[in-house]
Amino acid sequence: MGTGRRRTRVGVVWTGAVAVLIVSILFAPLIGVGWCSDADETGTSVCGSSQRSVLGFETNVWVWLGAVILVVIGTVTVARSTAKRLN
């Protein structure tokens, strides 16, 4: 493997790692939010909860995992096509 190919592959991997970090900041469910609405009548109170990312977006673990998987698939695809192009 030549130095140019190695640098290109390392660059693609670093770009993928930064993309995973950004996706994690946007979509990782780190903050739990809950609320309750009490009613006068018995049995009619309502409560709910949700999860939010660090930036306040409502999210869940499946959205985050899906986004991370898409970034990983994209990174692998770009790395493989770059390697084929440089050969």
N, C-alpha and C positions, 0 to 999 in steps of 0.2 A: 504494500500500500504506500503510495507516494505521500509526500508531505502536504501537497495541495489537496488531495482527496481527504486526508485525515483532518485537515483544518476545516474543510467544507462540512464534513460529517459532524465534527465537534460543534461547529456553528449552528447546524440544524438542531442538534440535540439541546444545545443551550437555549435556542429560540423556543423549542418545545417546552423546556423546563420553565422558562419565564411565562409562557402561555398558560401552563398548568397553575403557576402561582397566581396569575391574574384571574383565571377562572375560579380558583379557590377563594380569592378575596371577594369576588362578585357573588358566588353561589354557595359557598360552604355554610351549612346551617349551624351557626355558633351561638346565636342568641335566641332564647325561648321567650315568647310573649304570651301572656294569658290574660283573659278578661272574664268577668261575670256580670250579668245583669239580673239583679235580685228583683223578684216580683212579690206583690202582696199576697197573691194566692199561692197556696201550697202546690208544689210540683210544676210551677210554670217559670221558674228561674232558668236562665240559659247561661252556659259558660262555653268558652272556646279557647283555643290556643293555636299558635303558629310559630314557625321558626323563621328567623331572619339572618341575613348575612351581616358581616361587619359593616357594610355600607347601607344596611337597612332594607335590602330587597327581601320580599317574602319568598322563601325557598324551602326545599326539603332535600333529604339526602339523595333521592333519585335524580333530581335535576342536577345536583352537583356531580354525582358519579357519571351521569350521562355526558355532561360537558367535559369532564376529565377524559373519559373514554374517547370522545370525538377528537380532542386535542392529541391524544396519544396516537390514534389511528392516522390523523393528518400528519403528525411528525414522522411516523414510520413510513408513510407513503412518500413524503417528500425526500426523506433520507434514502430510500430505495431508488427512487427515480433519479436522484442526484448521483448516486453511485453508478447506476447504469449509464448515465450520460457521460460520466468522467472515464468510463472504461473504454 
